[in-house]
């Protein structure tokens, strides 16, 4: 940036800080050309990370955001107090067995981070690991994962002290940390069975793609670690996991459309990986080990997956035995293997069910779950020879419960129940239901609702949440903080739009590549339906989404701004075309199979149709609150910064437009529960401030 622009900009920044005016970023037009098409990007310069003009602009936006929220501070404080009164400051996880020991994760009053407790062989409980000690003096801390060696003598912890998701792995023995430090890792590792060898993945320092697997021996420097596997195709990433039998470490190579698995014998830590099934374009599979052989979850000739078995590493999938056939009405979402049972996670008409198959008898039965708006998931099930299965259930009205299911008798009981601090809370005071909106093409879009009993729906404001990318299905979960909205007369809804797998694999396929616009129109149609059918006041609809859900927010703001009174967009992916053309940006090339590769003219012009930044134009926009993290590795801070800067110059109304960049955070926002609750309180305060017209 030249000196005249810098001088002008600094003068603007200072005057706006003093007068609490919305920052106006200076233009510096950058010509971007591709496929005989030219775009002019006036705020391309915001990509200059750590440049003083960029830092000054972000500071100006943060100062403006602070002045806005200063007006809302009483409401923020009120919400935080409600959260505090509702949520147990000493809340705990359900106890779980890991490597033969019982653990429990706890929050401690007045502490931001969690503590892990372990019950020793004498039945005495000890403080096993304290995140608060590790976070002391740090502006950010995340414990990504932790794993004891098979003999429980050495603990490995994967930590991030910046927010960039570049994790450091350290090892603790007898209460003291060893000299070993592994840097630039993905945050996960697997132990071999000799208790001295670990396998871990590293990231490309520029793109952050997880692409190499290394083997580390305790007590040796990282420089001596052996490269075990390297994935050279930039569309693929690698991950590690271990079979429940503890016999194999799996190297999983995957893209959005294809996968491949390599096996490492965990009992022979110096062994080389063996290919299980070679990659074939479009074939996605997972492998689980059983003492009799291998079970495979595969989409081979099965859009919604099928289950296969082989007692040896197969030469070809055609040699495997089919155990569960493909069903076009049932999506097999997951497979777990135990000594005597297979456990299938099946999704039918959006609802997840657990099906048990007795390996010896061949009989099948479902674990019954009632209702239409619930979350169902597996708890920790670490024991191959388990006689009990643990699973968790909660709903939009009911806090989480962990159930214990007797695999022999079929009896089940509540093993652990999370309760609110507020003894007056009664789930029966709230109502949840699932309704179906009609999309432009006639497709029925499932929408989950929750509201307080007695709410006059046709006069109620609505917060509509959405995501709709990567095949990720938003679960219908209980939220103790959300009660603050419901108790104020709001309806909360999640639109299960195409791009997720809520309705199966086809639901995902119809919301990606050149069908991506279905995701956005589904959300718009859901909002229209809820307003027209009396589930809310159509003049008081708010929208919320983050990351790829922030792309959704940007797209619908351009396509149907009249529908929404306000939008909250968290770490939003809004500069789609420019980002997907820049292969130096983390994750770009690996996501060509999600969005399409804009180096192909077909996808360039398709992405250009909906890219929020490229489609901003002069018209009235809803009030907006956007957030970002300066160290975000998934969506770079400059995307929402550029978006807001451009929107300020184009919109034709004066609705609130607030942008906040957390300079100490990454993609997941700030760390620690105090910061997490503050972020949620500010989101709600922004919406409630618009609703009650605290700020006009």
C-alpha positions in Angstrom: 0.0 0.0 0.0 1.4 3.4 -0.9 2.1 6.1 1.7 -0.7 8.5 0.6 -3.3 5.8 1.0 -1.8 4.8 4.4 -1.8 8.4 5.6 -5.4 9.0 4.5 -6.5 5.7 6.0 -4.9 6.4 9.4 -6.5 9.8 9.5 -9.9 8.2 8.8 -9.3 5.6 11.4 -8.5 8.0 14.1 -11.4 10.3 13.4 -13.8 7.4 13.3 -12.5 5.9 16.5 -13.0 9.3 18.2 -16.5 9.7 16.8 -17.6 6.1 16.9 -18.5 6.1 13.3 -18.6 3.1 11.0 -15.1 2.6 9.4 -14.9 3.2 5.7 -12.0 1.3 4.2 -10.0 3.0 1.4 -10.3 1.5 -2.0 -7.3 0.1 -3.8 -8.7 -1.6 -6.9 -7.2 -4.9 -7.8 -7.9 -6.4 -11.2 -8.6 -10.1 -11.1 -8.8 -12.0 -14.4 -9.8 -15.5 -15.3 -11.5 -17.1 -18.3 -11.7 -13.9 -20.2 -13.6 -12.3 -17.3 -12.4 -9.4 -15.2 -13.4 -8.6 -11.6 -12.4 -5.5 -9.7 -11.7 -6.1 -6.0 -11.3 -2.8 -4.1 -10.4 -4.5 -0.8 -7.9 -7.1 -1.9 -5.3 -5.4 0.1 -6.9 -6.6 3.4 -5.2 -10.0 2.7 -1.9 -8.4 3.8 -1.7 -10.2 7.1 0.1 -8.3 9.9 0.4 -5.1 7.7 -0.2 -2.1 9.8 -3.0 -0.7 7.7 -4.8 -4.0 8.0 -4.3 -4.2 11.7 -5.5 -0.6 12.0 -8.6 -1.3 10.0 -9.5 -4.3 12.1 -9.0 -2.3 15.2 -11.3 0.4 13.9 -14.0 -2.2 13.2 -13.5 -3.7 16.7 -13.7 -0.2 18.2 -16.9 0.5 16.3 -18.3 -2.9 17.3 -17.5 -2.2 20.9 -19.3 1.1 20.8 -22.4 -0.7 19.4 -22.3 -3.4 22.1 -21.7 -0.8 24.8 -25.3 0.3 24.2 -26.4 -3.3 24.5 -24.2 -4.1 27.6 -27.1 -4.3 30.1 -28.7 -6.9 27.9 -25.5 -8.8 27.4 -25.0 -8.8 31.2 -28.6 -9.9 31.7 -28.1 -12.8 29.3 -24.8 -13.8 30.9 -26.4 -13.9 34.3 -29.2 -16.1 33.0 -26.6 -18.5 31.5 -24.8 -18.5 34.9 -28.0 -19.2 36.8 -29.1 -21.9 34.4 -25.8 -23.8 33.8 -24.1 -25.7 36.6 -20.7 -24.1 37.0 -19.4 -27.5 38.1 -21.0 -29.5 35.3 -19.5 -32.9 34.4 -19.4 -35.3 31.5 -20.7 -38.8 31.9 -18.1 -41.2 33.3 -16.4 -43.3 30.6 -14.0 -46.1 30.3 -10.8 -45.5 28.3 -8.0 -48.1 28.2 -9.4 -49.8 31.2 -9.7 -46.8 33.5 -12.7 -44.7 34.4 -12.5 -41.0 33.5 -14.7 -38.0 33.9 -14.4 -34.5 32.5 -15.4 -31.6 34.8 -15.8 -27.9 34.7 -14.9 -26.1 37.9 -16.6 -22.9 39.1 -14.6 -19.8 38.4 -12.3 -21.7 36.0 -12.5 -21.3 32.2 -11.1 -24.7 31.2 -11.9 -28.3 32.1 -10.2 -30.8 34.3 -10.0 -34.6 33.6 -10.3 -36.9 36.6 -9.4 -40.6 36.7 -10.3 -43.4 39.1 -7.2 -45.4 39.9 -6.9 -49.2 40.5 -7.7 -48.6 44.2 -11.0 -46.8 43.4 -9.5 -43.5 44.4 -10.2 -40.4 42.2 -7.3 -38.3 41.1 -6.9 -35.1 39.1 -5.4 -36.5 35.9 -5.0 -33.5 33.7 -5.8 -29.8 34.2 -6.4 -27.6 31.2 -6.4 -24.5 33.4 -2.8 -25.1 34.3 -1.8 -25.5 30.7 -3.8 -22.3 29.7 -2.4 -20.1 32.4 -1.0 -16.9 31.0 -2.2 -17.8 27.5 -4.8 -15.8 25.5 -5.9 -18.9 23.7 -5.8 -22.6 24.6 -7.3 -25.7 23.1 -6.8 -29.4 24.1 -7.6 -31.1 20.8 -7.1 -34.7 22.0 -5.3 -36.8 24.6 -4.3 -40.4 24.5 -2.6 -42.7 27.1 -0.3 -45.4 25.9 -1.8 -48.9 26.0 -0.1 -49.6 29.4 -1.3 -46.2 30.7 2.2 -45.1 31.6 2.6 -42.2 29.1 0.0 -39.6 28.3 0.1 -37.8 25.0 -1.6 -34.4 24.7 -2.3 -32.4 21.5 -2.5 -28.7 22.2 -3.0 -25.4 20.3 -1.9 -22.1 22.0 -2.7 -19.8 19.1 -6.0 -20.8 17.4 -4.5 -21.7 14.1 -5.1 -25.5 14.6 -1.4 -26.3 14.2 -1.1 -28.5 17.2 1.9 -29.4 19.4 2.1 -32.9 20.9 3.8 -33.4 24.2 4.2 -36.5 26.4 3.9 -36.8 30.2 5.2 -39.7 32.4 5.0 -39.9 36.1 3.5 -36.4 36.3 6.3 -34.8 34.3 6.5 -33.8 30.7 9.2 -35.4 28.6 11.5 -33.5 26.3 9.7 -34.8 23.2 7.7 -32.1 21.3 6.1 -32.7 18.0 5.1 -29.6 16.1 2.8 -28.7 13.1 0.6 -31.7 13.7 -3.1 -32.2 13.0 -3.9 -32.7 16.7 -4.3 -36.5 16.7 -2.1 -39.5 17.2 -2.2 -43.2 17.6 -0.1 -45.4 19.9 1.5 -48.6 18.7 1.2 -51.5 21.2 4.9 -51.3 22.3 4.0 -48.2 24.4 7.0 -46.4 22.9 5.9 -45.6 19.3 3.3 -43.1 18.1 2.0 -42.3 14.6 0.9 -38.8 13.8 0.0 -36.6 10.8 1.6 -33.3 9.9 0.1 -30.4 8.0 1.5 -28.6 5.0 2.7 -25.3 6.6 1.1 -23.2 3.9 -2.1 -25.0 2.9 -2.6 -26.8 6.3 -3.6 -29.9 4.4 -2.9 -33.0 6.5 -0.8 -35.1 4.1 2.0 -37.0 5.8 2.2 -39.7 8.5 5.3 -39.9 10.7 6.4 -42.5 13.2 8.0 -41.2 16.4 9.9 -43.1 19.1 9.7 -41.7 22.6 12.9 -40.1 23.6 14.1 -39.3 20.1 14.0 -35.8 18.4 11.3 -35.1 15.9 13.9 -34.6 13.3 14.6 -38.3 13.5 11.0 -39.3 12.9 10.4 -41.7 10.0 8.1 -40.7 7.2 5.6 -43.6 6.8 3.2 -42.2 4.2 2.8 -39.2 2.0 -0.3 -38.2 0.1 0.7 -36.3 -3.0 -2.8 -35.7 -4.5 -3.8 -32.2 -3.2 -7.4 -33.2 -3.2 -6.8 -35.8 -0.5 -6.0 -35.5 3.2 -5.0 -38.2 5.7 -6.2 -39.1 9.2 -5.4 -41.9 11.7 -7.5 -44.1 13.9 -7.1 -47.5 15.6 -9.4 -50.5 15.4 -11.3 -51.5 18.5 -9.3 -54.7 18.6 -6.1 -52.7 19.0 -4.5 -54.8 16.2 -4.3 -52.1 13.5 -3.7 -48.5 13.0 -5.5 -47.2 10.0 -4.2 -44.5 7.6 -7.3 -43.0 6.0 -6.9 -41.1 2.8 -10.0 -39.2 1.8 -11.4 -36.6 -0.4 -15.1 -35.6 -0.7 -15.7 -38.3 -3.2 -13.1 -41.0 -2.8 -11.3 -42.8 0.1 -8.5 -45.3 0.6 -7.3 -47.2 3.7 -3.9 -48.5 4.7 -3.2 -50.9 7.6 -0.3 -50.7 10.0 0.1 -53.7 12.4 0.0 -52.1 15.8 1.9 -55.1 17.3 4.8 -54.6 14.9 5.6 -50.8 15.2 8.3 -51.0 12.6 6.1 -52.5 9.9 5.1 -50.8 6.7 1.5 -49.8 5.8 -0.4 -52.3 3.7 -3.0 -51.2 1.2 -6.5 -52.5 2.0 -8.4 -51.5 -1.1 -6.9 -49.2 -3.7 -8.7 -45.9 -4.4 -11.2 -45.9 -7.2 -12.9 -42.6 -8.2 -16.2 -42.2 -6.4 -15.7 -45.2 -4.0 -15.8 -44.2 -0.3 -15.3 -46.9 2.3 -14.4 -47.4 5.9 -12.8 -50.5 7.6 -13.5 -52.0 11.0 -11.5 -55.0 12.3 -13.0 -58.1 14.0 -11.1 -61.2 15.2 -12.7 -63.1 12.2 -11.7 -60.5 9.6 -12.8 -57.0 8.4 -16.1 -55.4 8.1 -16.4 -52.6 5.4 -18.9 -49.7 5.2 -18.9 -49.0 1.4 -20.8 -47.0 -1.2 -19.9 -49.4 -3.9 -23.0 -49.8 -6.0 -24.8 -48.4 -3.0 -25.6 -44.7 -2.8 -26.7 -45.0 0.8 -23.9 -47.5 1.7 -23.9 -51.3 2.4 -21.9 -53.5 4.7 -19.4 -56.1 3.5 -17.1 -58.7 5.1 -13.8 -60.3 4.2 -11.6 -62.5 6.3 -8.4 -61.4 4.5 -7.2 -58.2 2.9 -9.2 -58.3 -0.4 -7.8 -58.1 -3.9 -11.0 -56.4 -5.0 -14.2 -55.4 -3.4 -16.1 -58.0 -5.6 -14.5 -60.8 -3.5 -16.1 -59.5 -0.3 -19.3 -61.0 1.2 -22.3 -58.7 1.5 -23.7 -58.6 5.0 -26.2 -55.7 4.7 -27.6 -54.8 1.3 -28.2 -51.2 0.1 -31.6 -49.7 0.9 -32.5 -46.5 -1.1 -34.7 -45.4 1.9 -32.1 -46.0 4.6 -28.7 -44.2 4.8 -26.1 -46.2 6.8 -24.2 -43.4 8.5 -21.9 -45.4 10.7 -20.6 -48.8 11.6 -19.1 -50.1 14.9 -17.8 -53.6 15.5 -17.8 -55.5 18.7 -16.9 -59.2 19.5 -20.5 -60.4 19.2 -22.4 -57.5 17.5 -22.4 -55.1 14.7 -23.9 -51.7 15.4 -25.3 -49.7 12.5 -26.2 -46.0 12.7 -29.1 -45.7 10.2 -30.9 -42.6 9.1 -34.4 -42.9 7.6 -36.4 -39.8 6.8 -33.9 -37.7 8.7 -34.1 -39.7 11.9 -31.2 -41.6 13.2 -31.7 -45.1 14.6 -29.3 -47.7 16.1 -29.5 -51.2 14.8 -27.8 -54.2 16.4 -26.9 -57.3 14.4 -25.9 -60.4 16.4 -22.8 -61.7 14.5 -23.3 -65.3 15.7 -27.1 -65.6 15.3 -27.7 -63.1 12.4 -30.6 -61.6 14.3 -31.4 -57.8 14.1 -33.1 -55.4 16.4 -33.4 -51.6 16.9 -32.8 -49.6 20.0 -36.0 -47.6 20.3 -35.8 -43.8 20.3 -39.0 -41.7 20.5 -39.8 -38.4 18.9 -38.9 -36.5 15.8 -36.5 -33.8 17.0 -33.6 -35.4 18.8 -29.9 -36.0 18.8 -28.7 -39.6 19.0 -25.0 -40.5 19.2 -22.6 -43.1 20.6 -20.9 -42.4 23.9 -17.4 -43.9 24.6 -17.5 -47.6 23.7 -13.8 -48.6 24.0 -14.2 -52.3 24.9 -14.2 -54.8 22.0 -15.7 -57.5 24.3 -18.3 -55.1 25.8 -21.4 -56.5 27.4 -22.9 -53.0 27.6 -23.4 -50.3 24.9 -23.5 -46.6 25.9 -25.3 -44.1 23.8 -26.4 -40.5 24.3 -29.8 -38.9 23.6 -31.0 -35.3 23.9 -33.7 -33.3 22.2 -34.5 -29.6 21.6 -36.4 -29.6 24.9 -34.5 -32.1 27.1 -30.9 -32.1 28.3 -28.5 -34.9 27.5 -28.8 -38.4 28.9 -26.4 -41.3 28.5 -28.1 -44.7 28.4 -26.5 -48.1 29.2 -27.9 -50.9 27.0 -27.4 -54.5 28.0 -26.3 -56.3 24.8 -27.5 -59.7 26.1 -30.9 -58.9 27.6 -31.8 -55.8 25.6 -32.6 -53.9 28.8 -31.6 -50.2 29.0 -31.3 -47.7 31.8 -30.2 -44.1 32.3 -26.5 -44.2 33.1 -26.0 -40.4 33.4 -28.2 -37.4 33.2 -27.2 -33.8 32.7 -29.3 -31.4 34.7 -29.5 -27.7 34.8 -28.6 -25.6 37.8 -32.0 -24.0 37.6 -34.3 -26.3 39.5 -37.4 -24.6 38.0 -36.5 -25.8 34.5 -39.2 -28.1 33.2 -38.9 -29.7 29.7 -42.7 -29.9 29.5 -42.8 -26.1 29.3 -41.4 -26.3 25.8 -42.6 -27.8 22.6 -40.6 -29.2 19.7 -41.8 -30.5 16.4 -40.7 -31.2 12.8 -42.5 -29.6 9.8 -41.9 -29.8 6.1 -41.4 -26.8 3.9 -41.8 -27.1 0.1 -38.8 -26.1 -2.0 -39.0 -24.4 -5.4 -38.7 -27.7 -7.2 -41.3 -29.4 -5.0 -38.8 -31.1 -2.6 -39.9 -31.4 1.0 -37.5 -29.7 3.3 -37.5 -30.9 7.0 -37.4 -28.1 9.6 -37.1 -28.7 13.3 -38.8 -26.2 15.7 -38.7 -25.5 19.4 -40.6 -22.8 21.3 -42.1 -22.2 24.8 -45.5 -23.6 25.4 -48.1 -20.8 25.1 -46.2 -18.8 22.6 -48.5 -17.2 20.0 -46.6 -18.5 17.0 -48.0 -16.1 14.4 -46.8 -13.1 16.4 -43.5 -14.6 17.5 -40.0 -13.7 16.2 -38.0 -16.5 14.7 -34.3 -17.4 14.6 -33.6 -19.8 11.7 -30.3 -21.7 11.7 -28.7 -23.4 8.8 -25.5 -24.9 7.4 -25.9 -27.3 4.5 -22.4 -28.2 3.3 -19.9 -31.1 3.4 -22.6 -33.6 4.0 -22.7 -32.5 7.7 -26.1 -32.9 9.4 -26.9 -30.3 12.0 -28.3 -32.3 15.0 -31.4 -31.3 16.9 -29.8 -30.7 20.3 -30.7 -29.1 23.6 -29.2 -25.7 24.3 -29.3 -24.2 27.8 -28.4 -20.8 26.5 -31.1 -20.9 23.8 -33.7 -20.9 26.5 -33.1 -17.2 26.9 -34.5 -16.7 23.5 -37.4 -19.1 23.9 -38.4 -17.5 27.3 -38.6 -14.2 25.5 -41.1 -15.5 23.0 -38.8 -16.6 20.2 -39.2 -19.6 18.0 -36.0 -21.4 17.1 -35.7 -23.5 14.0 -33.1 -25.5 12.1 -33.6 -25.9 8.4 -32.2 -29.3 7.3 -31.4 -28.1 3.8 -29.7 -29.9 1.0 -26.0 -30.2 1.2 -26.3 -32.1 4.5 -27.0 -35.9 4.7 -30.2 -35.5 6.8 -32.2 -37.3 4.2 -29.3 -39.5 2.9 -26.5 -39.3 0.4 -28.7 -38.0 -2.4 -29.6 -35.0 -0.2 -25.9 -34.1 0.0 -25.3 -34.7 -3.7 -28.1 -32.3 -4.6 -26.6 -29.5 -2.5 -23.0 -29.4 -3.8 -21.1 -28.7 -7.0 -23.4 -27.2 -9.6 -26.5 -27.9 -7.4 -25.2 -25.8 -4.6 -27.8 -23.1 -5.1 -30.4 -25.6 -3.8 -28.9 -25.1 -0.4 -29.7 -21.4 -0.5 -33.1 -21.6 -2.0 -34.1 -24.4 0.5 -33.2 -22.0 3.3 -35.2 -19.2 1.7 -38.2 -21.5 1.1 -38.0 -22.7 4.7 -38.2 -19.1 6.0 -41.0 -18.3 3.6 -42.9 -21.4 4.7 -42.6 -20.7 8.4 -43.8 -17.1 7.9 -46.7 -18.0 5.6 -47.9 -21.0 7.7 -48.1 -19.0 10.9 -45.1 -20.5 12.7 -43.7 -17.0 13.2 -44.3 -13.3 12.4 -42.9 -13.1 8.8 -41.7 -9.5 9.5 -39.5 -10.8 12.4 -37.3 -13.5 10.9 -33.6 -13.7 11.8 -31.0 -16.0 10.3 -27.8 -17.5 11.8 -25.0 -19.6 10.4 -21.3 -20.0 10.6 -18.3 -21.0 8.3 -20.0 -22.6 5.3 -23.2 -21.6 7.1 -21.8 -18.1 6.8 -21.7 -18.6 3.0 -25.4 -19.5 3.3 -26.0 -16.3 5.2 -24.2 -14.2 2.6 -26.0 -15.9 -0.3 -29.5 -15.5 1.2 -28.8 -11.9 2.1 -28.2 -11.2 -1.6 -31.0 -13.4 -2.9 -33.8 -12.5 -0.4 -32.8 -9.7 1.9 -36.5 -8.7 2.4 -37.1 -11.9 4.3 -34.7 -11.2 7.2 -34.8 -8.5 9.8 -31.3 -9.5 11.0 -28.5 -11.9 10.2 -25.7 -13.2 12.4 -22.8 -14.7 10.3 -20.0 -16.3 12.2 -16.6 -16.8 10.6 -18.3 -16.7 7.2 -16.9 -18.1 3.9 -18.0 -15.2 1.6 -15.3 -14.6 -0.9 -15.8 -17.9 -2.7 -14.3 -17.3 -6.2 -11.2 -15.5 -5.1 -10.5 -18.0 -2.3 -11.1 -21.1 -4.5 -8.7 -19.7 -7.2 -5.9 -19.2 -4.7 -4.2 -22.5 -4.1 -1.9 -21.0 -1.4 -4.8 -20.6 0.9 -5.4 -23.4 3.4 -7.8 -26.1 2.3 -8.5 -24.7 -1.2 -7.5 -27.6 -3.4 -8.9 -30.3 -1.1 -12.3 -28.6 -1.4 -12.6 -28.6 -5.2 -14.7 -31.8 -4.7 -17.1 -29.8 -2.6 -17.6 -26.6 -4.5 -16.0 -27.3 -7.9 -12.7 -26.1 -9.3 -13.0 -22.5 -10.7 -10.0 -23.2 -12.9 -12.7 -24.9 -15.0 -14.8 -22.1 -16.7 -18.0 -24.0 -15.9 -17.4 -23.9 -12.2 -15.9 -20.4 -12.3 -19.1 -19.0 -13.6 -21.3 -21.2 -11.4 -19.5 -20.1 -8.3 -19.7 -16.5 -9.5 -23.5 -16.8 -9.5 -23.7 -17.1 -5.7 -20.4 -15.9 -4.2 -21.6 -13.4 -1.6 -18.8 -10.9 -2.0 -19.1 -10.8 -5.8 -22.8 -10.4 -5.7 -23.1 -7.5 -3.3 -25.0 -4.6 -4.9 -26.9 -1.4 -4.2 -30.1 -2.3 -2.3 -31.5 -2.5 1.2 -29.8 -5.2 3.4 -30.9 -6.6 6.7 -29.0 -5.7 9.9 -25.9 -7.8 10.2 -23.4 -9.0 12.8 -20.3 -10.8 11.4 -17.5 -12.3 13.4 -14.1 -13.7 12.6 -10.9 -14.9 14.2 -7.6 -13.4 13.1 -5.8 -16.8 13.3 -8.7 -18.7 11.6 -7.2 -21.5 9.5 -10.4 -22.5 7.8 -11.9 -19.1 6.7 -9.3 -16.3 6.6 -10.2 -13.1 8.5 -10.0 -11.0 5.3 -13.1 -12.6 3.8 -15.6 -11.1 6.2 -13.4 -8.0 6.5 -13.6 -7.4 2.8 -17.3 -8.3 2.7 -18.2 -5.7 5.3 -16.0 -3.0 3.8 -17.7 -3.5 0.4 -21.2 -3.7 1.8 -20.8 -0.4 3.7 -20.3 1.4 0.4 -23.1 -0.4 -1.5 -26.1 -0.8 0.8 -28.9 1.8 0.5 -30.1 1.7 4.0 -28.6 2.3 7.5 -29.3 -0.9 9.3 -26.7 -2.0 11.8 -23.6 -3.5 10.2 -21.2 -4.8 12.8 -17.9 -6.7 12.2 -15.8 -8.1 15.1 -12.5 -9.8 14.6 -11.1 -11.6 17.6 -7.4 -11.1 17.4 -6.7 -14.1 19.7 -9.0 -16.6 18.1 -9.3 -19.1 15.3 -12.1 -20.8 13.4 -13.9 -22.0 16.6 -13.9 -18.6 18.2 -12.3 -17.7 21.5 -11.3 -20.3 24.0 -12.6 -20.9 27.5 -16.2 -21.1 28.5 -16.3 -17.4 29.6 -15.4 -16.3 26.1 -17.8 -18.9 24.5 -20.7 -17.7 26.6 -19.9 -14.0 26.0 -19.9 -14.7 22.2 -23.3 -16.4 22.5 -24.7 -13.6 24.7 -23.6 -10.9 22.2 -25.3 -12.9 19.3 -28.5 -13.0 21.2 -28.2 -9.4 22.4 -27.7 -8.2 18.8 -30.9 -10.0 17.7 -32.9 -8.9 20.8 -31.6 -5.4 20.4 -33.1 -5.3 16.9 -36.3 -6.9 18.1 -36.9 -4.6 21.0 -35.5 -1.7 19.0 -33.0 -0.8 21.6 -30.9 0.4 18.7 -32.7 1.6 15.6 
